[in-house]
Amino acid sequence: MVKSFRSRLLLMFASLAGGVLLISLIAVWLATSNQSERTIERELEVSERVLGELLAARSAQLLQAAEVLTNDFGFREAVASGDEQTIISALINHGERIGTDLMVLQSPAGEQIAATHELLLLPPQSELIAMDQSAGLVLVDDVIYQLVTVPVNAPNLIAWATLGFAVDNELAVLMQQLTNANISFIDLQHAQVFASSLPAAQQAAIRALPGTLNALTNWLAEQDMAAHLVNLQESNLAFSTDDDLYILLTTDRAAAAAEFLQLRRQYIGIGVGTLLVALLLAGITARRINQPLARLSEAAETLRSGDYSEPVELNRSDEFGQLGKAFDSMRQAIGEREQHIVYQVEHDLLTGLPNRTSFQRRLNQSLQNGSSGVLGVLNLIRFREINDRLGQRIGDQILQLVGKRLENNIADGWWLGRLAGDEFVLLGDSKDLQDFEQLLARLKPLLEQRWILGASHYLLDFRIGYLEYPDHGEDVDTLVRRAQICSTLAKQKKQFARAYDVGMDESYMRRLQILKALPEAVSQNKLQLHFQPKLDCQQGNVIGAEALVRWRHDELGVVRPDEFIPLAEQTGEINRITRWVCAAALDQLQLWHEQGHGLMMAINLSALDLQWDELGDYLTTLLRERGLPPDKVTLEVTESAVMADPEQAIERLGQLRAAGMRISIDDYGTGYSSLAQLKRLPVDELKLDRSFITELSDNMADQTIVRSTLALAQEMKLATVAEGVEDDAAWQVLRSLGCQTMQGFYFSRPLAATEFDKWLQSYKAPQ
């Protein structure tokens, strides 16, 4: 298949030229063929007319000769006197003089007076007379004669004189020369040729044919001859009394079409010459068209490879030149756009600093080259609070100020970029920790200065974690993660900077393992419920239990709820965990009620559970299926869960409380809820956090907080629960302060259901 555009263009031009020439040749061929046929037909028609005129002229000559004879006085006297010798002598002399081949003299009654042929061979006198003094063709003794019959008057009719010329090959050849067509006088039925200008072989071939028109037609086609076949009796050429007598006019088609054939050859020659010229011009045109296209194609390939430096010049003033200029303009525009795109891809649009992509490529290149250096991740503390309080526009302007100050004050050899959000990255190739700490010593006072934005001044707090590579990581993700861990630890320890130590990221790896294993643990019911007893603070009797979820992993060991619950909230698994905990806890409560223990059950809910629209319907269905009274279920939510979306929390807790379940605020006193929010919440009890209970007997401040909280709850008609009771002294203080319910390790740690049953059977309330 032709793939080259130049070849295709040349082929197209050649095809067009060849097609036009071929169509023209076919048209000329058909036209010349038709014209040849029409010419042959016209020639035969002309020949036929000329033949008629020749026969008419010969007839006139014969008639004139006959009239000369009959007008001769001596001849008439001889006929009138019946002088046979004189008549014969006159006929012979006259016939020799005019060259007649047949002479007959008959009486008006048809009796022979004198004749050169037997009278019986001629048509009857009446038919001869009927020729009306015109020459007729008559077959006499296998010879065709052109006859004329005239009267002999003296002065009355005394005889009829008939004169005739023989029609022979000599006459046929003479007529052929005059008519430009071969003349044959034939008897079609008996396949006889009486006279013909055709060669002897063709005359013999006609005689050998069957006596049919089809046979003659086929033979003419084989001989490539055109013909007119004229029946003398039916035509106007001559009078004839024989209905089988025909004149065959023929002409050679090849000879007749010779001029047209020569015309065809000439046209073919002209066509071939024209085609060659067209091909030459097509080649030149294709070359002129292909050259700029090839140049543009090379330029496009260069652009595709990413090289935008080479200009596109065609040095032409036509459309291709304009196309080249447009292409070069496009090259420049693409180059500028690519530079802009590359800049955008590799730079942070807000600060103008290199971004994460640029940083990753640079650090990867250093690691691949085997270079060593220092990586630091600088974090702007509480930047989200700045955004929330001052707005994103102010936050963006602060980030721009930070980026500009850092960029203006880092020493040569250090690379600065922005990772994302409030994180900046410092990279020092071929640097060590001492070099980085010297840089930090210079940056720290600069970062602690006030940040002026308009008329406002801001104090910002920064933390930075740093490490050496490749000592503390051989890939970008590991190095960044460990530097971020150092920054987080610096924030926790309220340090400006923290270097990485081996083993710092073990907790991070544990979180990754927990994230990976948590979906399987939920789907395969590998979680467990433990139950911690809840007791009447005044009497010490067991009144219920709190359901606490536990997870023991084969590799991770015991995974605490405070480890996996936040991760479950992040990954969306918390809803499935809540469903399982509620169902399992109520199954156990149903069993206890069936055993006669009228206990209540406390179940913890997360902030995301409060966003679950079907939570109320789900819990109501569980209670109805198990035949449990709703007031035996207490749903515990933390202050922080309520404050995540107070309006929605109030609405959801109101639905649950309306269904008959009790609502408890867990870890009360450690969150951010206000008394204004507390009075709006549809709650039934407050659960004091363990941080106020653990040292209650010895810490007066804790006693003051607990006393005031219990008094507040009593005034608001809310029940109170104290968790974290570790000793009898704390119990006694709570009892004296009027607390209603308590739980803690002093009575029992959280137990599995079977162990809880054993403990419940053996437990006796202290006196």
Secondary structure by P-SEA (a helix, b strand, c coil): ccccaaaaaaaaaaaaaaaaaaaaaaaaaaaaaaaaaaaaaaaaaaaaaaaaaaaaaaaaaaaaaaaaaaacaaaaaaaaacaaaaaaaaaaaaaaaacccbbbbbccccccccccccccccccaaaaaacccbbbbbbccccccbbbbbbbccccccbbbbbbbbbcaaaaaaaaaaacbbbbbccccccccccccccaaaaaaaaaccccaaaaaaaaaaacbbbbbbccccccccccccccbbbbbbbbccccaaaaaaaaaaaaaaaaaaaaaaaaaaaaaaaaaaaaaaaaaaaaaaaaaccccbbbbcccccaaaaaaaaaaaaaaaaaaaaaaaaaaaacccccccccaaaaaaaaaaaaaacccbbbbbbbbcaaaaaaaaccaaaaaaaaaaaaaaaaacccccbbbbbccccbbbbbbccccaaaaaaaaaaaccccccccccccbbbbbbbbbbccccccccccaaaaaaaaaaaaaaaaaacccccccccccaaaaaaaaaaaaaaaaaaaaccbbbbbbbbcccccccccbbbbbbbbbbcccccccccccaaaaaaacaaaaaaaaaaaaaaaaaaaaaaaccbbbbbbbbccccccccaaaaaaaaaaaaaccccccbbbbbccccccccaaaaaaaaaaaaaabbbbbbcccccccccaaaaaaccccbbbbcccccccccccaaaaaaaaaaaaaaaaabbbbbbcccccaaaaaaaaaacccccccccccccccaaaaaaaaaaccccc
